[in-house]
Amino acid sequence: MDYWKDKTVVVTGGSQGLGWAISQAFARCGSRLVLAALPDPQLEASAETLRAAGAQAIGIPADITRQADVDALVEQTRQRFGRADVLVNCAGRSSRGSVLDTSPEQFQQLLDLNFLAMARVTRAFGSDLIESRGHIVNIGSLAAKSASRHMGAYPASKFPVAAYSQQLRLELNPLGVHVLLVCPGPLARPDAGQRYNDQASQLPESARKPGGGVKLKGIPPEKLVAKILHYCQRRKPELIMPARARLLFALAQLSPRLGDWIVTKMTS
């Protein structure tokens, strides 16, 4: 797509999982990629894979929960490619656990990564994105709209992403910056049934499954990524997959009791 050609795209968590799928998609469209992730051989390997395919790409080791690392990420991006045109806040992780067995420290750890790091990186690249009238893509979750059982600190760390994205829209849309909140259900992945065996060993069997046992088919990452690029180009505010989840969110706002009943039925 010519629209994305030569645009500088920064993807946190960009070397693996959904972030890697997003990085590949932008690279195929001719964008220049900055992959930011924790120091790991996979980071440089992913950047090299993009370069071997003809893309301009660099991998920058960064712990985005640390301001110094974020400042270095911005500086290195500008030195290599100039200003950022697109920021994809994809870094994050999920969890499992009963809510009363989840310590305040565990809540803090997930808040630091899933929300506060997003705010830190977005603020650092803010002037670039205003200047370029660019795009901010915040990867949330269905859990950013509706909590579920046995997910530990995850829903509480994702709910702020939705509020933050709305604030960004209200303040930055008039300046020409597009903000997209992405709330997907569980993604289809090879290890989907084994990722939380240890954390959920004392929990119901459903807690070990993707999305805490939500009765939804895994979303192919490539399908989600294609929609993200399409929604960005159309400058839409929100992407929820599957779309029918919007009905649950609307009903839960009208009747929390009904919302809780539906969530329980959908995850039992």
Beta strands, then each sheet from edge to edge (+ up, - down):
strand 1: 8-12
strand 2: 32-37
strand 3: 57-61
strand 4: 86-89
strand 5: 135-139
strand 6: 178-184
strand 7: 238-241
sheet 1: 3+ 2+ 1+ 4+ 5+ 6+ 7+
end
